[in-house]
Amino acid sequence: MPQTTTDFATGTDRDGVPRRLDPTLVLLLALTAIKLLLHLVVNAGGGYGIFRDELYYLACASHLDFGYVDHPPLSIWILALLRALIGDSLFALRLLPALAGAALVFVTGQIAREFGGRWFAVTLAALCPLVAGEVLAVSSTWSMNIFDHLLVAVVFLLLVRLIERGNPRSWIWIGALLGLGLLNKVGVLWIGLGVFLGILLSRERRWLATRWPWLGGLLAAVLFSPYLIWNATHEWAHLEFIDNAVRGKYSGLSATSFLSDQILIQNPTTLLVWTAGLLWLLFSPTGRRYRPLAWVWLTACLVLMANGHSKASYLSNAYPALFAAGGVAWERWITRRSLRLVALFTVASGIGLAPLATPILPVETLVAYSQALGVAPSTDEGHELAALPQHYADRFGWRAKAEAVATVYHSLPEAEKGRTVLFGANYGRAGAIDYWSDELDLPPATSNHNSYWWWGPEPSEAETAIILGGDRDRLEQLAHQVEVAGFASCRWCIPYERDLPIYVVRGFKVPLESLWRELRHYD
């Protein structure tokens, strides 16, 4: 019988005979759709409101540049385009993270298919990013993180195809994606180092004798260069930011907590999957062919541990290859009946733990649910917490702050308003003022925090400042008159954001522009 070839675009063989859908692909698409639907339902807010960092990223999108103090520019450029096209409502703001999270599920399953996995391997691989708490969380708000996960996952997929098919031009695509990844988040540097070491320490080192990986590396460097140039022209702000964060808010983290938290943020159930995947890639006769992917995870892990104060989430982008390999390993190691039990257990754990990572439950119900599970609120930054973990608490109170500032601002005499600057003591407070500035008829805010420091204040004749939060004793050192004109309160926000005083400060002892360098605060 003559062989036929398949036309995937039309759904028929090229001789015109209809082909059957691949049931494994159908199942993978179904899991992808579930992931997308979950976030489309919950990401519109559900009473939780906009997240602190989203306010800052929107402010960054209003100040387009080749870099920012705490992150590269790619996600901000995308956000600016998105905002121009569909606005900055909560649904609009979180649409692309939801789509990227769904795509991550699909790509992870595809890696398992490339490994030779059948329906169970693909299902288990795709379930892992669907139930992992870290992925659920970063798919729920705008940030660079979910795009980081997706770009690295596609790099893994291309590496597998490079090993399988040996197409040298794959290196150009790998280099392009690593470059875009670096332009999105600097931590992709450790992924790139892992790719190099993985190739060097495997039989794939033959590629290093060709021009292709070097061309890919050069392309990555060119794509990343705008952020390097920005830093060189901005006093290497990102390096100062990292140093301050390590010595400050992340000083309580350790290499031990970094490793133990991997289990928590990836969902404890997936531990059996990704550890099996690591072993399969390193030692299995069939898996060792793809050992470079294991070296990527190991390299990133060791670098981050050596730092001593790394957040566990910094390694999250390196997991898709281990999830996929683990799915294949379990498919080959256990019986079909046991496979079903593993899948059901993974699904059950995902359902049970999902409310802790993405806002499925109303806030009062969430608090009761967390208490019933015995899960205490947590943060990587060492802040005092109340009923909610930081990634939920930071979704409350921002509009109330902006409205309280507006009340004070509009109480000023008209002649004074034109000489008044609005100041937020961190980028969340300043970002809240900016986000609702049109609606509340407010001038732009300024702050000394991270990239806000570079944006202001504009040289002016400012004689008055309305300051949201801050230390009164410090303010009295800087100005002749400091008056508490109001308070901004909220119930569920993080404790240091509750009951903030709103100061009206008049008569600066030194012009604000002259004080600005002294006030700079990166963390």
C-alpha positions in Angstrom: 0.0 0.0 0.0 1.5 3.4 -0.9 2.3 5.7 2.0 0.4 9.0 2.3 1.5 12.3 3.8 -0.6 14.4 6.1 -1.7 18.0 5.4 -2.1 19.5 8.9 -3.6 22.7 7.6 -6.6 21.0 6.0 -7.1 18.1 8.3 -6.8 15.6 5.4 -4.1 13.4 3.9 -2.7 14.9 0.7 -4.5 12.2 -1.3 -7.7 13.7 0.0 -8.5 11.0 2.6 -9.8 12.6 5.9 -7.5 11.9 8.8 -8.5 11.2 12.4 -7.7 13.8 15.0 -4.8 12.9 17.3 -6.6 12.2 20.6 -3.5 13.2 22.6 -3.5 16.6 20.8 -7.2 17.0 21.5 -6.6 16.3 25.2 -3.8 18.8 25.3 -5.9 21.4 23.7 -8.7 20.7 26.2 -6.3 21.3 29.1 -5.0 24.4 27.5 -8.6 25.7 27.2 -9.3 24.9 30.8 -6.3 27.0 31.9 -7.4 29.9 29.7 -11.0 29.7 30.9 -10.0 29.6 34.5 -8.1 32.9 34.2 -10.6 34.6 32.0 -13.1 34.0 34.7 -11.1 35.1 37.7 -8.7 37.7 36.3 -11.4 40.4 35.9 -11.0 41.0 39.6 -13.6 39.2 41.6 -13.4 41.9 44.2 -9.7 41.8 44.6 -8.8 44.8 42.5 -5.6 45.9 40.7 -2.2 44.6 42.0 0.5 47.0 43.3 3.0 46.0 40.6 0.4 46.4 37.8 0.0 50.1 38.8 3.8 50.5 38.5 4.0 48.7 35.2 1.3 50.9 33.8 3.3 53.9 35.0 6.3 52.5 33.2 4.2 52.1 30.0 3.5 55.8 30.2 7.3 56.4 30.3 8.5 54.2 27.4 12.2 53.7 27.5 14.9 51.0 26.8 15.0 50.0 30.4 13.8 50.5 34.0 15.5 50.3 37.3 14.1 46.9 38.3 13.4 45.2 34.9 14.1 45.2 31.2 11.6 46.9 28.8 10.0 44.1 26.7 6.9 43.5 28.8 6.4 47.2 29.2 6.5 47.8 25.4 3.9 45.0 25.0 1.8 46.6 27.8 1.9 50.0 26.1 0.7 48.4 22.8 -2.0 46.5 24.6 -3.2 49.6 26.4 -3.4 51.5 23.1 -5.5 48.8 21.5 -7.9 47.6 24.2 -7.4 49.9 27.3 -6.2 49.2 30.8 -9.2 47.7 32.5 -8.5 44.7 34.7 -9.8 42.3 32.1 -7.7 44.0 29.4 -4.6 44.1 31.6 -4.8 40.4 32.4 -5.9 39.0 29.0 -2.3 38.4 27.7 -1.1 36.8 30.9 -4.1 34.4 30.7 -3.2 33.6 27.1 0.5 33.1 27.9 -0.4 30.8 30.8 -2.5 28.7 28.5 0.2 28.6 25.9 2.6 27.4 28.6 0.4 24.4 29.3 0.3 23.6 25.6 4.1 24.0 25.0 4.9 21.8 28.1 2.6 19.1 26.7 4.3 19.5 23.3 7.7 18.9 24.8 6.4 15.6 26.3 5.2 14.7 22.8 8.6 15.4 21.4 10.1 13.1 24.0 7.9 10.3 22.6 5.3 10.5 25.3 1.8 9.2 24.7 -1.5 10.4 26.1 -0.6 10.0 29.8 2.8 11.6 29.6 1.4 14.6 27.7 -1.5 14.9 30.2 0.7 14.7 33.3 3.2 17.2 31.8 0.5 19.7 30.9 -1.3 19.3 34.3 1.9 20.4 36.1 1.9 24.1 35.0 -1.9 24.0 35.3 -1.7 23.2 39.0 1.6 24.8 40.0 0.9 27.7 42.3 3.6 29.9 40.9 2.2 29.6 37.4 -1.3 30.2 38.6 -0.2 33.3 40.4 1.8 34.9 37.5 -1.0 34.1 35.1 -3.3 36.2 37.2 -1.7 39.6 37.0 0.4 41.6 34.5 4.1 41.1 34.9 7.1 40.0 32.9 7.0 36.6 34.7 4.5 34.6 32.7 6.2 35.7 29.5 9.5 34.6 31.0 8.0 31.1 31.6 6.6 30.9 28.1 9.7 32.1 26.2 12.0 29.6 28.1 9.5 26.8 27.5 9.6 27.4 23.8 13.5 27.4 24.0 13.2 23.9 25.6 10.9 22.8 22.8 13.3 24.0 20.1 16.3 22.3 21.9 14.5 19.0 21.8 13.7 19.5 18.1 17.3 20.4 17.5 18.5 17.2 19.2 15.9 15.2 17.3 16.2 16.7 13.8 19.6 18.5 13.7 18.4 21.5 11.8 21.2 24.1 12.4 18.9 27.1 11.8 17.2 26.1 15.0 20.0 27.9 16.7 18.9 31.2 15.2 15.4 30.8 16.8 16.9 29.7 20.1 19.1 32.8 20.1 16.2 35.0 19.2 14.1 33.7 22.0 16.9 33.9 24.6 17.5 37.5 23.5 13.8 38.4 23.9 13.8 36.5 27.2 16.7 38.6 28.4 15.0 41.8 27.2 12.0 40.6 29.3 13.8 39.4 32.4 17.5 39.3 33.2 17.3 35.9 34.9 17.2 34.3 31.5 21.0 34.7 31.5 21.2 31.6 33.7 19.0 29.7 31.2 21.4 30.7 28.4 24.4 29.6 30.5 22.6 26.3 31.1 22.0 25.8 27.4 25.7 26.4 26.7 26.9 24.0 29.4 24.3 21.4 28.4 25.6 21.5 24.9 29.3 21.5 26.0 28.8 18.5 28.4 26.9 16.3 25.9 27.4 14.8 22.5 25.7 17.9 21.1 29.0 19.7 21.6 29.6 19.0 17.9 27.5 22.1 17.3 30.2 24.3 18.9 32.5 23.6 15.9 29.9 25.2 13.6 28.9 28.9 13.3 25.3 28.3 14.2 25.2 28.4 18.0 27.6 31.4 18.0 25.3 33.3 15.6 22.4 32.5 17.9 24.4 33.8 20.9 25.3 36.9 19.0 21.6 37.5 18.1 20.7 37.1 21.8 23.3 39.7 22.8 22.1 42.2 20.1 18.5 41.9 21.3 19.6 42.3 24.9 21.9 45.3 24.2 19.2 48.1 24.6 19.0 47.2 28.2 22.7 47.1 28.7 23.0 50.5 27.0 20.2 51.9 29.2 22.0 50.8 32.3 25.4 52.2 31.1 23.7 55.5 30.7 21.7 55.3 34.0 24.5 54.7 36.5 24.0 50.9 36.3 20.7 51.3 38.1 19.7 47.6 37.8 22.9 46.5 39.6 22.3 48.9 42.4 18.7 47.6 42.6 19.8 44.0 42.9 22.4 44.8 45.5 19.8 46.7 47.6 17.2 43.9 47.3 19.7 41.2 48.3 20.9 43.2 51.4 17.4 44.4 52.2 14.0 42.7 51.5 15.5 39.4 50.4 18.2 39.2 53.2 16.0 36.7 55.1 16.1 34.2 52.3 18.7 31.4 52.1 19.8 28.6 49.9 17.9 26.1 52.2 14.6 28.1 51.9 15.2 28.4 48.1 15.2 24.7 47.7 12.4 23.9 50.2 10.2 26.5 48.6 10.5 24.9 45.2 8.2 22.2 46.5 5.7 24.6 47.7 5.5 27.0 44.8 5.4 24.2 42.2 2.7 22.3 44.1 3.9 19.5 46.4 2.3 16.9 44.1 4.5 17.8 41.2 7.6 17.1 43.2 7.2 13.4 42.1 7.0 14.5 38.5 9.8 17.0 38.1 12.3 14.9 40.2 11.4 11.9 38.1 12.0 14.0 35.0 15.4 15.1 36.2 16.4 11.5 36.9 15.0 10.4 33.5 17.0 13.1 31.7 20.2 12.3 33.6 20.2 8.5 33.8 17.6 6.9 31.6 19.0 5.2 28.4 16.3 6.9 26.4 16.3 10.2 28.3 20.0 10.8 28.3 19.8 11.9 24.7 18.1 15.1 26.0 20.4 15.6 29.0 21.2 19.2 28.0 17.8 20.2 29.3 18.6 18.8 32.7 21.8 20.8 32.7 19.8 24.0 32.1 17.8 23.4 35.3 20.8 22.3 37.3 22.9 25.4 36.2 20.1 27.9 37.0 19.5 26.2 40.3 23.2 26.2 41.4 23.7 29.8 40.3 20.6 31.0 42.3 21.6 28.9 45.3 25.1 30.4 45.2 23.6 33.9 45.4 22.3 32.9 48.9 19.3 35.1 48.9 17.3 34.2 45.7 13.6 33.9 45.6 12.4 30.4 44.8 10.3 31.8 42.0 13.4 32.7 40.0 13.9 29.1 39.0 10.3 28.5 37.9 11.0 29.2 34.2 13.3 26.1 34.2 10.6 23.5 35.0 8.7 22.8 31.8 11.3 20.4 30.5 11.3 18.5 33.8 7.5 18.3 33.9 7.5 16.9 30.4 10.3 14.4 31.1 8.6 13.4 34.3 5.4 12.7 32.4 7.3 10.4 30.1 9.1 8.7 32.9 6.0 7.9 34.9 4.2 6.7 31.7 7.0 4.1 31.2 7.5 3.1 34.9 4.0 2.3 36.2 0.9 0.5 35.1 -2.1 2.1 33.3 -4.3 1.9 36.4 -1.6 3.6 38.5 -1.3 6.2 35.8 -5.0 7.2 36.3 -4.5 7.5 40.0 -1.5 9.8 39.6 -3.4 12.0 37.2 -6.5 12.2 39.5 -4.3 13.0 42.5 -2.6 15.8 40.6 -5.9 17.2 39.5 -7.3 17.0 43.1 -4.2 18.8 44.5 -4.6 21.5 41.9 -8.2 22.1 42.7 -7.5 22.1 46.5 -4.5 24.5 46.3 -5.6 26.8 43.5 -7.4 29.3 45.7 -4.2 30.0 47.5 -2.6 31.2 44.2 -5.3 32.7 42.1 -8.4 34.6 43.3 -11.1 32.0 42.9 -12.7 32.5 46.3 -14.2 35.7 47.7 -11.7 37.2 50.2 -13.6 36.3 53.4 -14.0 32.7 52.1 -10.3 32.5 51.2 -9.3 33.6 54.7 -11.5 30.9 56.3 -10.3 28.3 53.7 -6.6 29.1 54.4 -7.1 28.8 58.1 -8.9 25.5 57.7 -5.9 24.2 55.7 -3.5 25.6 58.3 -1.8 27.7 55.7 -0.3 31.0 57.1 0.0 34.1 55.0 3.5 34.4 53.5 5.8 36.8 51.7 9.4 36.7 50.4 10.0 40.3 51.4 10.0 40.1 55.2 6.9 42.3 55.7 4.5 42.0 58.5 1.3 40.3 57.2 -2.3 40.0 58.5 -5.0 37.8 57.1 -3.8 37.6 53.5 -0.5 36.7 51.8 1.2 39.6 50.1 0.2 38.7 46.6 -3.4 39.1 47.6 -3.1 41.9 50.2 -1.4 44.0 47.5 -4.7 44.0 45.5 -6.6 46.1 48.0 -6.9 49.7 48.9 -5.4 51.5 45.9 -8.4 53.4 44.7 -9.2 54.5 48.3 -5.7 56.0 48.5 -6.1 57.9 45.2 -9.5 59.2 46.3 -8.1 60.3 49.7 -5.3 62.2 48.0 -7.8 63.7 45.6 -9.9 65.0 48.5 -6.9 66.7 50.0 -5.7 68.1 46.7 -9.1 69.6 45.7 -9.4 71.2 49.2 -6.4 73.4 48.3 -6.9 77.0 47.0 -6.8 77.1 43.2 -3.7 79.3 43.2 -1.8 76.7 45.3 -2.8 73.7 43.2 -0.6 74.7 40.3 2.4 74.8 42.6 1.7 71.4 44.2 3.3 68.1 43.6 1.7 64.7 44.5 4.2 62.3 46.1 3.8 58.6 46.9 6.4 57.1 49.2 6.5 53.9 47.0 5.6 53.1 43.4 2.3 51.5 44.4 1.0 54.7 46.0 2.3 56.9 43.2 1.0 54.4 40.6 -2.5 54.5 42.2 -2.6 58.3 41.9 -1.5 58.1 38.2 -4.0 55.2 37.4 -7.0 57.2 38.5 -5.6 60.7 37.8 -7.9 61.4 34.8 -11.0 60.3 36.6 -10.1 62.2 39.8 -8.7 65.3 38.0 -5.2 65.0 39.5 -1.8 66.0 38.2 0.8 63.2 37.7 2.4 61.7 40.8 6.0 61.4 41.6 8.0 59.1 43.9 11.6 58.4 44.8 11.1 54.7 44.4 12.8 52.7 41.6 12.1 54.1 38.1 9.8 56.8 39.4 13.0 58.5 40.7 14.2 58.9 37.1 10.9 60.5 36.1 10.8 63.4 38.5 10.4 65.8 39.8 10.3 68.1 36.8 12.1 71.4 37.5 9.4 73.6 38.8 8.4 76.2 41.3 6.7 73.6 43.5 6.0 75.1 46.9 3.6 72.5 48.2 3.7 68.7 48.3 0.9 66.3 49.1 2.6 63.1 50.4 0.9 59.8 50.7 2.6 58.0 53.6 6.1 58.7 54.9 7.8 59.6 58.2 6.7 62.9 59.8 10.0 63.5 61.6 11.9 63.2 58.3 9.5 65.5 56.6 9.9 68.1 59.3 13.6 68.1 58.6 12.9 69.0 54.9 10.1 71.5 55.2 9.0 74.4 57.4 5.3 73.3 57.6 4.0 69.7 57.8 0.3 69.1 58.3 -1.7 65.9 58.5 -4.6 66.6 56.2 -6.3 63.2 56.0 -5.8 59.4 56.1 -6.2 56.6 53.6 -7.5 53.4 55.1 -8.3 49.9 53.9 -9.2 46.6 55.5 -7.5 43.9 53.6 -4.3 45.6 52.4 -0.9 44.7 53.8 -0.4 46.2 57.3 2.1 48.9 56.3 -0.4 50.2 53.7 -3.2 50.7 56.3 -4.2 54.0 57.8 -1.7 56.1 55.9 -1.4 59.7 56.8 -1.7 62.2 54.0 0.6 65.2 54.6 0.5 68.6 53.1 4.0 69.9 53.2 4.8 73.6 52.5 8.0 75.6 52.4 10.8 73.3 51.5 14.1 74.2 53.2 15.9 73.1 50.0 14.3 73.0 46.5 12.9 69.5 45.8 15.0 69.1 42.7 18.1 69.6 44.8 17.0 67.0 47.3 16.2 64.4 44.7 19.5 62.5 44.5 19.5 62.1 48.3 16.0 60.7 48.3 16.6 58.0 45.7 15.3 54.6 46.8 15.9 51.4 44.8 14.5 48.0 46.1 
